[in-house]
Amino acid sequence: MKKQIFGLLAILALSACEPVVDNKELGGIVPESELKLEVFSTTEGGNEIVFANHTKGVGTYWDYGLGQSIQEQDTVIFPFLGELEIKFNGFCNGGQINASRKITVSKLDHPVAPEWAIFAGNEISGKTWGWDYTSLTDIIFGAGGYLASSGPAWWVFSAEAMQTGDFKQDITEVMTFDLNGGPNFTKKKANGTVIEKGTFKFDMSKTKKKGDGSLYSIGELQFLDATIPFGVNPSQTNDKVYTFDIISLSATKMILAYAPAGTGVWENAYFWCFKSLE
């Protein structure tokens, strides 16, 4: 009797040690055609856009250019005109599904940050800026004190000097900011020939203070794949600059500045002076 009991216990112990195997296969990927996605404006042609995923069992990740969202339904106010593309990544047991939906914005009827219109205007064609001169004696570029000066203060260059001096720049080059489907930037010759195309973004929370604690810059302007006329570090003219401090900005005037990382107060910063040509 004892032998039978011990045998039974041994069988139970062995069976308890055997792994539990789940041979259930993962489900397949939901076809893109079966996704139930909605992308629409809250007003006809307006810039407040709703995107929603109604597909059961599919997780949500939206990429709408300005940011990302994991909400099944979200609402975003866009500063862009023209055709927008909203990208969707769905997640299910079988893997990932990628899709996109397009929508056209014809009017900015919901308020956006005013800087979008200052940089790029209110039309799809955008807004064009050039060097700020009316006379060849006007100072358009130079150096000044970092975290101190509000524009070129020493080692200054007039419009004429920029053409005939060491830099030999074409001061008729222009740059256009537009919001046609995104934050687009184009640098062109005066005859319209495109020199560079890229995108831009700004962050008005990235301000800097002067040495005395007062405001030095009101934000930061950054470019990708292109940059402003003579957008280089003047001490190393092969090094392009893509990120600038915004010293001042209005509908008609803009002063940008750059200083290499580690520059101290009153050390050399470089300043570019532009005006709207619209």
Disulfide bonds with the S-S distance in Angstrom:
none
